[in-house]
Amino acid sequence: MSSIPHAELEAFRTEFPILQTRTYLNSCSLGALSRRSMGYLGEYQALWNTMGASAWYELWMGRIGQLKQTVATMWNADEKEIALSPSVSGALSSIASAIDYTKRNKIVVAELDFPTLVYQWLARNDVEVVRVPSDDGIGVPPERWAEYVDERTALVATSHVFYGTGYVQDLAPIAKAARDAGALFLVDGYQSAGQIRVDPRAVDADIYVAGPLKWLCGGPGIAFLWVRQERIAELRPTIASWFGARDQFQFRNDELEFRDDAGRFSMGTPAVPTVYTALGGLEIFAEAGQDRIYERIAALTEDVVTLAQEAGFELKIAEDPARRSGIVLIRNDDAPAAVRRLADKNIIVDHRAGYVRVSPHFYNTPEENRKFIAALRG
Ligand SMILES: Cc1ncc(COP(=O)(O)O)c(C=O)c1O
């Protein structure tokens, strides 16, 4: 099963206290909190207690820079292409504010995308939102995108992994459809970052947004925004913050000059506690190794799929294992009650629209999968 030797895996598991007391199989909702992140949080509190405001200038700003650099390294990007936002919604709002809709006013999304990705444009009255339909409610045929994208399209925006089915989209044909029509291509990677390979430039995206709270075990309060270097200058936001200003500490309020880098999309003072907890999560991610993590999640996913099928459950997942990820939907007549019943047995999963949703991470084990399926049958 594992590309991570047993002793090493056990050491990683002791990093996450929740694994000692719970069968935790809900990382696509919230990745587990690590001792490493708690240690970082302690450092943040100690600095606040001892240094007060000078912690800002001397140390916290440094940690913010370190987080951006770590994300850049993880995504094969330049630090100048990375901005921090309070949430994916915040990052999307800044990008949505920067697009010129006068010549192109169509936004193309998928029927299966997470609502907040679509809301940015539904909230505007100067654009038309077109949703690419799904036939099976699981994925969207990649060739279909080209039928919906045309010379009126300003932006194609969709998920790398669909939150409701775990379906991994093949981004190349979508990027090509956008590129051929002269539209921008934005990817919501909230459900991909930390569980499958993310390399925004390699998939020909213009904008890639994700956050650390799920598969990167970094906690809520911050999102990561990547904007392709070549696009930054032409995207001038019409919502702003002083963190996005070129000479932030000049405190000028008679003019606004945006930063030349992706920092122009920043939305104010970052959530420093999450900067610290995210550093802990990303540190463990780097130590465990991306490839080994992805391999292990894929193996645990196939394992839980097989167990569920053998137990006679109906699943809502991609037929092709290459399009699956660590989010597995299992049909249940009363999914909320099933999730509560499992929680009473210290097994933590989630539910979405008539399905129990289970999401094994690299720190889980086949034994935990078995325990979950046995309890679900019971
Ligand atoms: C794919 C996807 N995008 C966005 C979000 C939420 O974004 P935000 O940071 O704005 O809450 C989620 C949350 O579950 C998600 O699964």
The ligand as a Gaussian input file, in Angstrom:
#p B3LYP/6-31G(d) Opt

LIG

0 1
 C      -13.530000      23.922000      -4.495000
 C      -13.773000      24.934000      -3.402000
 N      -13.617000      26.246000      -3.659000
 C      -13.819000      27.162000      -2.694000
 C      -14.199000      26.795000      -1.415000
 C      -14.442000      27.833000      -0.347000
 O      -13.705000      28.972000      -0.493000
 P      -13.590000      30.094000       0.629000
 O      -12.146000      30.142000       1.021000
 O      -14.017000      31.326000      -0.011000
 O      -14.466000      29.719000       1.773000
 C      -14.357000      25.443000      -1.112000
 C      -14.754000      25.045000       0.258000
 O      -15.053000      23.955000       0.568000
 C      -14.145000      24.495000      -2.134000
 O      -14.294000      23.181000      -1.882000

